[in-house]
Amino acid sequence: MSQQVADVLDQRSAVEAVRSAHRFELNLPVLGAVPLPPPEQLAYFAAMGLMVAFEIIEWPIALTIAAGHLLATEQHNRVLEEVGEALEGV
C-alpha cells in the first residue's frame, strides 16, 4: 500500500472517529437505538421547556425558536461536512 493511500485511510478513520464521538443514542428495549441530540442541544431544549413551563414565553414562540435552532444547526453541520469532503479530495 502506498503512503498516499495509507494517509487517505488514516484521514477517513479519523473523520469517522470524530463523527461517532458526536453521536449519542439511547438503547431502549422495544425501540432499539434512539438517536439523541448532543448534550448542549438537550440543555437548550430543556431551558426552552422550562421557560414555557414557568410561562416566561408562550409555547408557539418556543417552538418557533427551537425549530430555527434545529435548522441553523443542521445547515452548519452540512456546511462543515462539505468542507471536510472537499479537504479529503485535496
JOMOKA-V565137 format. One line per field, one symbol per residue. phi: phi as a letter, one per 40 degrees, with the letter a starting at -180 (. if undefined). psi: psi as a letter, one per 20 degrees, with the letter a starting at -180 (. if undefined). A space follows every 50 residues. Layout:
# JOMOKA-V565137
phi=???
psi=???
This chain:
# JOMOKA-V565137
phi=.ccccccccccccccccccccccbabcbdccgcbcbcddccccccccccc ccccfcbccccccccccccccccccccccccccccccccc
psi=prhgghgghgghhgghggghhjppqpoqgghbooqqrqhhhggghggghh hghjkgrqhhggggggghgggggggghgghghgghhhhi.
